[in-house]
């Protein structure tokens, strides 16, 4: 636990005034990264992270020892809400004829070829390594991956790192260093 985590954990309504600025400075980058993993857009994630901290400022019940957990929970929910909003917007845009540009045949081929290459490499790896990589790509936490694969939670990070290295080596060995480019 670092100094800012100790400050956050030590705050309560009875003992000290909640220092939103300290919490913001300590947790904003991480909250923005969590949201970016959900929405896939770092710039939009930064905007949404600010909204999360505004919600914290407006919610005195969330200000205290459980602030960090509250922030992560609200960050993920905010990201998911953004995805739902995008989906609704895209659906309505399709209904009124505002469709995004159709990908070219070359773009479709390139994307398909890249996915196929990834599938080939994953199929050549051990099942544990490929399962770890797939679960990680879907955003599961180390604890969730450990539970799903019946591993010790403390070993997931090391095993995942080894699986990523094995994937890189196998991909480069099979396809060179072009990572899916034609």
Secondary structure, 3 states (H helix, E strand, C coil): CCHHHHHHHHCCCCCCCCCHHHHHHHHHHHHHHHHHHHHCCHHHHHHHHHHHHHHHHHCHHHCCCCHHHHHHHHHHHHHHHHHHHHHHHHHHHHHHCCCCCCCCHHHHHHHHHHHHHHHHHHHHCCHHHHHHHHHHHCCCCHHHHHHHHCCCHHHHHHHHHHHHHHHHHHHHHHHHHHCCCC
